[in-house]
Structure formats: structure tokens, C-alpha cells
Amino acid sequence: MSTTVEAIFENGVLKPVVPLDIPEHTKVKVTVEDECADSFDSLSLISMVYEGLSPKDIDDIESIILDRSRFSRNFD
């Protein structure tokens, strides 16, 4: 059986937010994920790059990024 529960870490102990329906002394495997870290997914971080920029500024930045001639030099 596998289930995901929220817990609070207090005084060195994980305390489930809701009661668990498992017998006492049952050995379980716990995966800890920091809830704060999950709130910043990649898409939201990427969208923050353009915050406060005008549409023209965004167009200028994207044209520079897409200009592949700036990625390498010719060593002829």
C-alpha cells in the first residue's frame, strides 16, 4: 500500500497532519519533500524572467537569443 500524507516536523519528529490508518509499530518508508521547494516549479521561475519588461524588451531579448550567429566564432 502507498499513500501520501502531509506532516509537520517538530522537535525532531515527523507528525502527520491527519491520523494514519496503520497498526502501531508498522515499519514504513518515508520520502520527505519540502513543500516550499515545490511551490516554485520551473515554469513559474522561467516566467519571472520577463516580469516588468515591455513587449519590445521581450522581443529584443528573444531575437538575440534566437540569433545563432552569436553562439560560436568562425576560426577559418
Beta strands, then each sheet from edge to edge (+ up, - down):
strand 1: 7-10
strand 2: 13-16
sheet 1: 1+ 2-
end
